[in-house]
């Protein structure tokens, strides 16, 4: 997701940028690949901090939230909560539309599976369909040691993708069906 960060009467420090990134990762995970870009305007008023967040999602959907509080963290939290509520509504509509579309198709597929050879000449192969792939979450690849990745395996749904600080290669660490940790390293 592309991020455009603007400060009005505020200097954008690296800590403030990290705060905005951290708050927006929740939206990125929630909307998967649907979140295209985000514009964040941080402004300082008399005694408060204000965060205006606009998120552009697929299908020309624009989600907007304004947070106003004493601290930057609280104002960003308010703005993101408003956008999360809007995103849940949009995501529900997308899923409902998807369910309505799949209902007739699954009935036809079930009938095909019951009688695959009906109407087909003898000796022809029945083509099996690939199972659907579901994206569960998006992770950023951060540099960490193997020990740090092992600590995070249970917190991130059982899979951690990271850049090993010692070998500088991208690796995947996950918990296998027997409970042991399995490390996959790239070349």
Secondary structure, 3 states (H helix, E strand, C coil): CEEEEEEECCCCCHHHHHHHHHHHHHHHHHHHHHEEEEEEEEEECCCCEEEEEEEEECCCEEEEEEEEECCHHHHHHHHHHHHHHHHHHHHHHHHHHHHHHHHHHHHHHHHHHHCCCCCCCCCCCCCCCCCCCCCCCCCCCEEECHHHHHHHCCCCCCEEEEEECCCCCEEEEEECCCCCEEEEECC
